[in-house]
């Protein structure tokens, strides 16, 4: 069994693979202040309350965009699972040619997603991950990372609006039935969600046009991807476990 761990700014997603099959997954809050014991016990308890025994895990791979959690996470894995985790980072075999000024600056989660897309779907592709931040990355025809950028996620925008505008309430992140709204909640939802939908459509169109990749597949993942395209009109593929798949593939490429 392989345990894959994707540490994001807001949530950490864990999955257990039996060969190529994802048999269990969990989502927990990314806790910056947990000790290694707290972290190890928490992860071990997920197994204790499932039908997958913790001692069936024989390997662990971790991708993280939160550096200050890594000590407690890796130490917790070592102490409670007795496994030395593989960490996604520079020097790994990825199969992706990173055409950036400083390849080391590219977030581990983005590389993991590109690896998954290359292996599962092939290029060219536009890979969008909707999370705390939204990332848009382009995989070329020859498995090269052509370009990519980052924008604030929907929840960040919603939180900023709530904090900075005293009279505006917190609202559910949901697509309104119509752009024509007649109340405050609907108005905020329209601005947040429809604004991000418009952003996504514009960026996809411009990337295809300027990179001459009109045939590029649009592949989305992340916790808020369904909010952006609930009817399946924007994305060619919606894969909620794309990053976990990428971690599995990366482990297999780099295991000794």
C-alpha positions as CSV (number, residue, x, y, z in Angstrom):
1,X,0.0,0.0,0.0
2,X,1.2,3.5,-0.8
3,X,0.1,6.6,1.2
4,X,0.1,9.8,-0.8
5,X,-0.1,13.2,1.0
6,X,-0.9,16.5,-0.7
7,X,-0.3,19.4,1.7
8,X,-2.2,22.5,0.5
9,X,-2.4,25.9,2.2
10,X,-5.9,25.3,3.6
11,X,-6.4,21.5,3.4
12,X,-4.2,18.4,3.3
13,X,-5.5,15.5,1.2
14,X,-4.4,11.9,1.8
15,X,-5.0,8.8,-0.2
16,X,-4.1,5.2,0.0
17,X,-3.3,3.2,-3.2
18,X,-3.3,-0.5,-3.6
19,X,-1.1,-0.7,-6.7
20,X,-2.9,1.7,-9.1
21,X,-6.3,1.8,-7.3
22,X,-7.2,4.5,-4.9
23,X,-9.0,2.7,-2.1
24,X,-9.3,5.4,0.5
25,X,-9.0,9.2,0.8
26,X,-9.3,11.8,3.5
27,X,-9.3,15.6,3.7
28,X,-8.0,17.3,6.9
29,X,-7.2,20.9,7.8
30,X,-3.6,21.8,7.3
31,X,-2.4,22.5,10.8
32,X,0.7,24.7,11.0
33,X,0.9,24.4,14.8
34,X,0.6,20.7,15.3
35,X,3.5,18.8,16.8
36,X,5.0,15.7,15.2
37,X,3.2,13.5,17.7
38,X,-0.2,15.3,17.0
39,X,0.4,14.9,13.3
40,X,1.4,11.3,13.4
41,X,-1.5,10.3,15.8
42,X,-4.0,12.2,13.6
43,X,-3.0,10.4,10.4
44,X,-2.8,7.1,12.2
45,X,-6.3,7.6,13.6
46,X,-7.7,8.0,10.1
47,X,-6.6,4.4,9.5
48,X,-7.8,3.3,12.9
49,X,-11.3,4.4,11.9
50,X,-11.3,2.8,8.5
51,X,-11.1,-0.7,7.0
52,X,-7.5,-0.1,5.9
53,X,-4.9,-1.1,8.6
54,X,-2.1,1.4,9.1
55,X,0.5,-1.3,9.0
56,X,-0.4,-2.2,5.5
57,X,1.2,1.1,4.3
58,X,4.7,0.3,3.0
59,X,5.6,3.6,1.4
60,X,4.7,7.3,1.7
61,X,5.2,10.2,-0.8
62,X,4.5,13.9,0.2
63,X,3.9,17.0,-1.9
64,X,3.7,20.3,0.1
65,X,3.4,24.0,-0.6
66,X,3.6,24.7,3.2
67,X,7.3,24.5,4.3
68,X,6.7,25.1,8.0
69,X,4.6,22.0,8.4
70,X,7.1,19.6,6.9
71,X,9.2,18.9,10.0
72,X,6.2,17.8,12.1
73,X,4.7,15.9,9.1
74,X,7.8,13.9,8.2
75,X,8.7,13.2,11.8
76,X,5.1,12.1,12.5
77,X,5.3,9.7,9.6
78,X,8.6,8.3,10.7
79,X,7.5,7.8,14.3
80,X,4.1,6.4,13.8
81,X,4.4,4.5,10.5
82,X,8.2,3.7,10.7
83,X,8.6,4.8,7.0
84,X,11.0,7.3,5.5
85,X,8.7,9.4,3.3
86,X,9.7,10.4,-0.3
87,X,9.4,14.2,-0.7
88,X,8.5,15.8,-4.0
89,X,11.2,18.2,-5.0
90,X,14.1,19.2,-7.3
91,X,16.0,16.3,-8.8
92,X,13.0,13.9,-9.1
93,X,12.3,12.1,-12.3
94,X,9.1,13.7,-13.7
95,X,9.2,13.4,-17.4
96,X,8.3,17.1,-17.7
97,X,10.6,19.7,-19.3
98,X,10.2,22.8,-17.3
99,X,10.6,25.8,-19.5
100,X,10.8,28.5,-16.8
101,X,13.5,31.0,-15.8
102,X,13.9,29.3,-12.4
103,X,12.4,25.8,-12.5
104,X,12.9,25.4,-8.7
105,X,10.3,28.2,-8.1
106,X,7.5,26.1,-9.6
107,X,5.3,24.7,-6.8
108,X,5.4,21.0,-6.2
109,X,1.7,20.6,-6.5
110,X,1.8,22.1,-10.0
111,X,4.5,19.7,-11.1
112,X,2.6,16.7,-9.6
113,X,-0.6,17.8,-11.6
114,X,1.4,18.0,-14.9
115,X,2.9,14.6,-14.3
116,X,-0.6,13.1,-13.8
117,X,-1.9,14.8,-16.9
118,X,1.0,13.7,-19.1
119,X,0.6,10.1,-18.0
120,X,-3.2,9.9,-17.9
121,X,-4.3,12.2,-20.8
122,X,-1.3,13.4,-22.7
123,X,-0.6,16.9,-24.1
124,X,-1.3,19.5,-25.1
125,X,-3.4,20.4,-22.0
126,X,-4.4,23.3,-19.8
127,X,-4.4,22.2,-16.2
128,X,-6.4,24.2,-13.7
129,X,-6.3,23.6,-10.0
130,X,-9.0,25.4,-8.0
131,X,-8.0,25.7,-4.4
132,X,-6.7,28.4,-2.0
133,X,-5.1,29.8,-5.1
134,X,-6.1,29.0,-8.7
135,X,-3.3,27.8,-10.9
136,X,-3.4,27.6,-14.6
137,X,-0.6,25.6,-16.2
138,X,0.1,24.5,-19.8
139,X,1.5,21.2,-20.9
140,X,2.9,21.3,-24.4
141,X,2.8,18.6,-27.1
142,X,6.3,17.4,-26.1
143,X,5.6,17.2,-22.4
144,X,7.0,20.6,-21.7
145,X,5.7,23.0,-19.1
146,X,5.2,26.1,-21.3
147,X,3.7,28.6,-19.0
148,X,1.6,29.0,-15.9
149,X,0.3,31.5,-13.5
150,X,-1.5,31.9,-10.2
151,X,-4.6,33.9,-9.2
152,X,-6.5,34.3,-5.9
153,X,-9.0,31.5,-5.3
154,X,-12.7,32.0,-4.7
155,X,-12.5,31.5,-1.0
156,X,-9.7,34.0,-0.6
157,X,-11.7,36.6,-2.5
158,X,-14.8,35.8,-0.4
159,X,-12.9,36.1,2.9
160,X,-11.3,39.4,1.8
161,X,-14.7,40.8,0.9
162,X,-16.1,39.8,4.3
163,X,-13.2,41.3,6.2
164,X,-13.0,44.5,4.3
165,X,-16.7,45.3,3.8
166,X,-18.2,45.6,7.2
167,X,-21.9,45.2,6.2
168,X,-21.5,42.2,3.8
169,X,-22.3,38.8,5.2
170,X,-20.4,35.5,4.7
171,X,-22.1,33.5,1.9
172,X,-22.0,30.0,0.6
173,X,-19.7,29.6,-2.4
174,X,-22.3,28.6,-5.0
175,X,-23.2,29.5,-8.5
176,X,-26.5,31.6,-8.6
177,X,-29.3,30.6,-10.8
178,X,-29.0,33.8,-12.8
179,X,-26.7,36.8,-13.2
180,X,-29.8,38.9,-12.5
181,X,-29.9,38.9,-8.7
182,X,-32.2,40.8,-6.3
183,X,-30.6,40.3,-2.9
184,X,-27.3,40.7,-1.3
185,X,-26.4,37.0,-1.0
186,X,-27.1,36.5,-4.7
187,X,-25.2,39.6,-5.6
188,X,-22.1,38.4,-3.8
189,X,-22.4,34.8,-5.2
190,X,-22.7,36.2,-8.7
191,X,-19.7,38.5,-8.3
192,X,-17.5,35.7,-6.8
193,X,-18.5,32.7,-8.8
194,X,-19.5,34.2,-12.1
195,X,-16.5,36.4,-12.0
196,X,-14.2,33.4,-11.6
197,X,-16.1,31.5,-14.4
198,X,-15.6,34.5,-16.7
199,X,-11.9,34.6,-15.7
200,X,-11.5,30.9,-16.4
201,X,-13.1,31.1,-19.8
202,X,-11.1,34.1,-20.8
203,X,-7.8,32.6,-19.7
204,X,-8.5,29.3,-21.4
205,X,-9.3,31.0,-24.7
206,X,-6.3,33.3,-24.6
207,X,-3.8,30.5,-23.7
208,X,-5.2,28.4,-26.6
209,X,-4.9,31.3,-29.0
210,X,-1.5,32.7,-28.0
211,X,0.2,29.4,-27.7
212,X,-1.5,28.0,-30.9
213,X,-2.9,25.1,-28.9
214,X,-6.6,25.1,-30.0
215,X,-6.7,21.4,-29.5
216,X,-5.5,21.5,-25.9
217,X,-7.6,19.5,-23.5
218,X,-8.8,21.5,-20.4
219,X,-8.4,19.4,-17.3
220,X,-9.5,20.7,-13.9
221,X,-9.1,19.6,-10.3
222,X,-9.3,21.1,-6.8
223,X,-12.0,21.4,-4.2
224,X,-13.9,24.3,-6.0
225,X,-13.7,23.1,-9.6
226,X,-17.3,21.8,-9.6
227,X,-18.5,25.3,-8.5
228,X,-16.9,26.7,-11.7
229,X,-18.3,24.2,-14.1
230,X,-21.3,22.3,-12.6
231,X,-22.8,21.5,-16.0
232,X,-19.5,20.3,-17.6
233,X,-19.4,23.1,-20.2
234,X,-15.9,24.5,-19.7
235,X,-13.7,21.5,-18.8
236,X,-13.0,18.5,-21.0
237,X,-12.1,16.5,-17.9
238,X,-12.8,17.0,-14.2
239,X,-10.6,14.8,-12.1
240,X,-10.9,15.6,-8.3
241,X,-8.0,13.2,-7.4
242,X,-5.6,14.4,-10.1
243,X,-2.9,15.4,-7.6
244,X,-3.1,12.1,-5.8
245,X,-2.8,10.3,-9.1
246,X,0.3,12.4,-9.9
247,X,1.8,11.5,-6.5
248,X,1.3,7.8,-7.2
249,X,2.9,8.1,-10.6
250,X,5.8,10.1,-9.3
251,X,6.5,7.5,-6.5
252,X,6.6,4.7,-9.1
253,X,9.0,6.7,-11.3
254,X,11.4,7.4,-8.4
255,X,11.2,4.4,-6.1
256,X,14.4,2.4,-5.8
